[in-house]
Structures are given as C-alpha cells and as structure tokens.
C-alpha cells in the first residue's frame, strides 16, 4: 500500500494527485475516498484538476465526465473507462492500493 496523506490534508470536495505505477487521483467525496487513474482516457489531462460534483469528476480539458465509483465515462468525448483503485483509511492516514498491486496479491 502507498501512503497518500493524512485525513485532514484532503478535505471534502478536494483531490490529490499521486505518482504510482501511473498517476492516480484520490478524491474525498463527503468523507468517502475514491481513487482512479489520473489521466483522462480521451486526452492527456489530469482528472485531479477537474471539477468534482458528487461522485462524478469532469475533465478540465474537454468536459468528459467519469464516475469515481466505477471509472466509467458518463458522457462524451470519453468512451473508455479509467481504472479504479482501492482506498483504505487506517489510523488517520489514507492509503492507496493500485490495481497493479491487487493483481499481484
């Protein structure tokens, strides 16, 4: 697992970008934490810099939107989903387990 940050360092409605095997964005949606690949599948744009509304993040480049729970795009121009990753909170810290780590386990 990769340490992301302390709970109080990622307030609700915010995201943090983390460099792992691939860049990953971790989002706080009203105390629930979600992680997806940080790069939009339509074009190279950082989703952690996008607009968060509920469990949807909108790409800042061309307004493609992704569901943080599934990684699936919810509108064009994106057609391919982004990978999702497991987030764990333990002792006041947020941890990430990437999809690549899950495949090895």
C-alpha positions as CSV (number, residue, x, y, z in Angstrom):
1,X,0.0,0.0,0.0
2,X,1.1,3.5,-0.7
3,X,0.6,6.3,1.9
4,X,-1.3,9.2,0.3
5,X,-1.7,11.7,3.1
6,X,-3.3,12.3,6.5
7,X,-7.1,12.6,6.6
8,X,-7.0,16.3,7.5
9,X,-4.9,17.0,4.4
10,X,-7.6,16.0,2.0
11,X,-10.8,17.9,2.8
12,X,-14.2,17.0,1.3
13,X,-14.5,18.1,-2.3
14,X,-10.8,18.0,-3.0
15,X,-8.4,15.7,-4.8
16,X,-4.7,14.9,-4.6
17,X,-2.5,13.6,-7.4
18,X,-0.1,10.7,-6.6
19,X,2.6,9.3,-8.7
20,X,2.4,5.5,-8.5
21,X,2.9,3.0,-11.4
22,X,0.7,5.5,-13.3
23,X,-0.5,8.9,-11.9
24,X,-3.5,8.3,-9.6
25,X,-6.1,10.8,-8.3
26,X,-7.6,10.3,-4.9
27,X,-10.8,12.2,-4.2
28,X,-12.7,13.0,-0.9
29,X,-16.4,12.9,-1.6
30,X,-18.1,13.9,1.7
31,X,-15.8,11.6,3.7
32,X,-15.8,8.7,1.2
33,X,-12.5,8.2,-0.7
34,X,-12.1,7.1,-4.3
35,X,-9.1,6.6,-6.5
36,X,-8.9,6.5,-10.2
37,X,-6.1,6.8,-12.8
38,X,-5.4,10.5,-13.0
39,X,-5.3,10.7,-16.8
40,X,-8.4,11.2,-18.9
41,X,-8.9,8.5,-21.5
42,X,-9.9,11.0,-24.1
43,X,-6.8,13.1,-24.0
44,X,-3.9,13.6,-21.6
45,X,-5.5,15.8,-18.9
46,X,-5.2,15.5,-15.1
47,X,-8.5,14.4,-13.6
48,X,-7.4,15.6,-10.2
49,X,-7.6,19.1,-11.6
50,X,-11.1,18.5,-12.8
51,X,-14.5,19.6,-11.4
52,X,-15.9,17.3,-8.7
53,X,-19.7,17.0,-8.3
54,X,-20.8,14.2,-6.1
55,X,-19.2,11.0,-7.3
56,X,-18.5,12.5,-10.8
57,X,-15.3,14.2,-11.9
58,X,-15.3,16.3,-15.1
59,X,-12.1,16.5,-17.1
60,X,-10.9,20.1,-17.2
61,X,-9.9,19.8,-20.9
62,X,-13.0,18.7,-22.8
63,X,-15.6,18.1,-20.1
64,X,-15.7,14.3,-20.3
65,X,-17.1,13.0,-17.0
66,X,-16.2,9.9,-15.1
67,X,-18.0,8.0,-12.2
68,X,-15.4,7.7,-9.4
69,X,-17.1,4.5,-8.1
70,X,-16.7,2.6,-11.4
71,X,-14.3,4.6,-13.5
72,X,-16.8,4.6,-16.4
73,X,-17.3,7.7,-18.5
74,X,-20.7,9.2,-18.2
75,X,-20.6,11.4,-21.3
76,X,-18.6,12.1,-24.4
77,X,-16.0,12.7,-25.6
78,X,-14.5,10.0,-23.4
79,X,-15.5,6.4,-24.3
80,X,-13.1,4.3,-22.3
81,X,-13.2,3.9,-18.5
82,X,-10.3,4.8,-16.2
83,X,-9.1,2.2,-13.8
84,X,-10.3,2.4,-10.2
85,X,-8.1,1.7,-7.2
86,X,-8.7,0.6,-3.6
87,X,-8.5,3.3,-0.9
88,X,-8.1,2.4,2.8
89,X,-8.2,4.7,5.8
90,X,-6.2,3.5,8.8
91,X,-5.1,5.4,11.9
92,X,-5.9,8.8,10.4
93,X,-3.9,8.1,7.2
94,X,-5.2,7.5,3.6
95,X,-3.6,4.6,1.8
96,X,-3.9,3.5,-1.8
97,X,-3.6,0.0,-3.3
98,X,-3.2,0.3,-7.0
99,X,-4.9,-2.1,-9.4
100,X,-1.4,-3.5,-10.3
101,X,-0.8,-4.3,-6.6
102,X,-4.2,-6.0,-6.4
103,X,-3.4,-8.2,-9.4
104,X,-0.2,-9.5,-7.7
105,X,-1.9,-10.2,-4.4
